[in-house]
Amino acid sequence: MIISAHTLFSDMSASEAAAAFNVITLEHAEAIVQAAEEVNRPVILQLSQNAIAFHRGSRAIAKSMIAVAEESSATVVLHLDHITDIELARSARDLGFSSVMFDAAAQDFADNVVSTRRVAQWGHDVGVWVEAELGEIGGKEGAHTPGVRTRPDDAAHFVDLTGVDSLAVAVGSSHAMTTRSAHLDTDLIHAIAQSVDVPLVLHGSSGVPDSELTAAVSAGMRKINIGTALNVAYTHAVSDWLGTHDGTDPRKYISPARDAVARTCAHVLNLLSPV
């Protein structure tokens, strides 16, 4: 069952966070909803600009994600992730997605505000939830360093100027980490959460240990993005199968890879479930 991002975040309690998982292949989407069904938790399926480029366009993979969500008993939100192209961001509604993360964080503050405000105003006009990013989150342009942080006063000012619905902030995580060694500044998360009236989003969560993820939710994070951890599980399962079996039928090794992704998603969903 597909619901909107507005509905998901409106129905969430102050102690919860939504889990958002990045889709690259059809099997990613199938695994994510399988986990959501097993755990009986809502889930966000995310499609990034990079994944769209991999598929040489958005429509085929987007329609596949919609079909998987519609056929599932799980509650699913469809989201475009890390979109830097304004026209692609504005395609979200036509694709059947209810939310989009527009990423202008590589721009300076003033230009980020101008670009993001344009997308947010469009989103309000057509009913699409708009997430934005303030402060460079490592792994995209720069390294995972202690100095990469979002200031609470900047966050408050940015939200006021742009009217975004949710905000991704830099608090110590980094994209594309394959080891879970990131250390989050939970005091900073709490301070930012107190300074804004929109849900906070944690990008680069694959590199964050379980205990720090739960602490981040307690401090005020409301959306937890997971991508690399799914690909690690997928790739290891394929490698393990190919290392011990002969055969050329890709279903033989994609099947355990899909199951491995589902287990990873189920773990995160259980971790984020309210006690």
Buried (B, 14 or more C-beta within 10 A) or exposed (E): EBBBBBBBBEEBEEEBBBBBBBBBBBBBBBBBBBBBBBBEBBBBBBBBBEBBEEBEEBEEBBEBBBEBBEEBEBBBBBBBBBBBEBEBBBBBBEBBBBBBBBBBBEBEBEEBBEBBBBBBEBBBEEEBBBBBBBBBBBBBEBEBEEEBBBBBEBBBBBBEBBBBBBBBBBBBBBBBBEEBEBBBBBEBBBBBBEBBEBBBBBBBBBBBBEEBBBBBBEBBBBBBBBBBBBBBBBEEBBEBBEEEEEEEEEEBBBBBBBBBBBBBBBBBBEBBEEE
